[in-house]
Amino acid sequence: MLALARLAVLSVLFAPALAAPAAAQDVAAGERSWNKCRACHQIGETAKNIVGPQLNGLFGRTAGTVEGYSYSTANKNSAIVWDEAVFAEYIKDPRAKIPGTKMVFAGIKNDKEIADLTAFLKQFGNDGKKL
């Protein structure tokens, strides 16, 4: 009975730690990571397509659909809808995820950095305004 009581106490003490995400997303760190992207992409209310498409409202959008940007056939035909998991896989190695993409980027391999970048990007709605 004593062992059961100890188990109950331990489960109450450690439950919050187990329920918490492995690493909290850091928007400020994501903004710093964004510097790797900004040579080719823009985000925000005045964003335009440049070397790459603007990234406002990225999550939930189908790949290859930003108006006015000339995508590769591979990207247009990928049938990808951007969510956190797909973006994480893509940004690690864009050419592996979409063979034939025009995106020339070595990738971001660190999962924490990807999570932070995701948090930064998710702030921007389709109109470029912060949500």
N, C-alpha and C positions, 0 to 999 in steps of 0.2 A: 504494500500500500504506500509506503514511504517513497519507493522508487517511482511510482505513478505520480505522486504529488510533485516530486522533483522534475519529472518530465513535463508536467503541466506548467510549472513555473518557468522552465527553460523555453518552452514553446512560446509563452507570452513574452518573454524577454527578447527572443530572437526573431519573432515573427515580423516585426517592422523591417529588420535588415534583409530578411528573405524576400519581402514583398517589394522592396525598393529596386529600381532599375540598377543594373550593374554599374553604370556610370551616367551621371546626369549630363545632359547636353549643355554646352556652354556657348551661348550665342556670340559673345565677344570673341571667343577663340575661333568660332566659325567664320566670323567676319575677317579675322586675320588669315584664315585658310582661303577665303574668297579671293585674296590677292593672287593666288595661283590661277584663278579663273578669269579675272577681269581683263586680261590682255585680249581675250576673245569674246567674252560675254558681258552683257550689262544687265543690271537689275535696278528696280526703282521706278519712280513716276516718269522719268525722262528716258528710260531704257530704249535702245534701238538695237536692231540686228546689226552686228558688225561681222567679224570673221565667223562667229557662231551666233546662234539665235539668242534673243533676250530671254531671260529665265524667269520672268514674272509668272506666278501661278503654275510653276513647274509640276507640283505634286497633284495628281489627278488628271493631268493632261496626257493625251496620246502623243507619242513620239512622232516627230516629223510634221507637226501641224501648226507651227507658228507662222502666221500670215506674213508673206513678204520675204521669207528666208528660203534659200535654195538648198534643200536637203539632198543628201545622197539617196539613191534608190534603196540602199540597204536600210537606212534609217526610216524612210517613209514606209517601207514594207515590213518593218520589225514587229508591228502590232503591239508594241510595248506601251503600257500605261504606267506613267511614273508614280511610284510609291516609294516609301523609305527603303524597302528591301531591294527593289529593282535598281534604284539609284545607287545604293551601296555597292551592289555587284558591278554595275556599270562603271562607276567612278574609280574602282580599283584597276580596271583594265578595259577601257572603252572598246578597243578593237577586238577583244575576245568576246565581249557581250554582243556587239553588233559588227560582225566582220563586214568590211567594206565601208564603214563610217568614214566621214571626212575628218572627224575629230582626231587631231594629232596631240595626244597628251599621254604622258607616261603613267598617270594614275596616282591615286592616293591610296596607300596600302593600310594605313593605320585606322582601325575601326573607330577609335575615339575621335580622331580628326574628322572622319566621315560623318559621325553623329553630330558633331559640332557644326560642320558645314551644312548639314541637313537642317538643323535648327535655324541657322541663319537664313537659308533659302525659304523655309516655310513661313517666314514672317511676311513675305510679299504676296499679295493677291494678284489676280489677273491684271488689275489696273496699275500695279506697281506700288500701291499704297501698303503701308504696314498694317497687318491685321490686328 
